[in-house]
Amino acid sequence: HKCSPVHEEGQLTGFTLTVNLPEDVSSIQDVDVEVSAFKVEIKTRDGSHALNLAWPSPVDPDAVSAKMKKKTKELKLVVPVARD
């Protein structure tokens, strides 16, 4: 996995998390993704793989976007930081 900060005009605006999924994952329905303000948990529905990460800064869990590339088995989350 890879977690990268996203900056706009010198300000931290969010994070991009890219995760390589196991070969047996064929669609986004095969994966459970739970995002809170302080962490993310990604696991396969069969329970064989899991990833738990703490965010470097609090995020807005209601504004997350997720996309999966079926060909490369790559899940990409774009997560904005929480605003005061």
N, C-alpha and C positions, 0 to 999 in steps of 0.2 A: 504494500500500500504506500501511498504518497499523499501527504497533506501539505498544501502550499498556501501561503497567505495571498490574498488579493488586495492590491492597493489601487486607489484612485486619488489622484491629486495629492499624493503623499500620505493619505490616510488609509488605515486598515479598514477595509469594507467587508471582508469575509474570508472564507477559506474554500479551497477546492480539494476534495478528497477523492482520490482515484484508487480503486481496489480491484485487483485481479481475482476473479471468482473461480471456483473449482470447475473442472470440465463437465461435471454432471448437472450444472446449472444451465437450463435452456431458456429461461425467461425470468423477468423480474418477480414473477409470482413464486419462484423457487427460493426467494430470499426475503427475510424479515429485516426491515431497517427501522430502528427506533432512534430518534434524535431528540435530545433534551438541550437545555441551555448550556449544559456543562460537559456532555459526553455524547458519543454515538455508539450504538451497538448494531452490528451487522452479523446475521447468522443465517446459515442455510436452513431451510424448513426441516430437513432430516436431522439437523443437529450435528452434522459431521464437521462443520467449520464455523468458527466465530471470531469476531474482531471487536474489541472494546477499546475505545480511545477517548481520552479527555481532550476537549478543545483547549487551545492555548489561551483563548479569551471567550467569554460568554457569547453565545450565538442566538439567533432568533429561530427557534425550531418550527415556527409556523410558516416560514418563508423559504424552506428548503426545496430545491429542485433535484430530481434524481433521473439519470438516464443510464440505460445499459446498452452496450454494444454487444450484440449477440455473437458476432463473428469473432471478436477478440476476448469475449467473456470479461469485459471491463465495465465496472459500475462507477459512475462519476456523480458525486454529490457537490452541489454548489450551495454554500451555507453563508448567509449574511451575518455579520456580527450584530449583537443586540444593541439597540439604540436606547439611550436613557429616556 
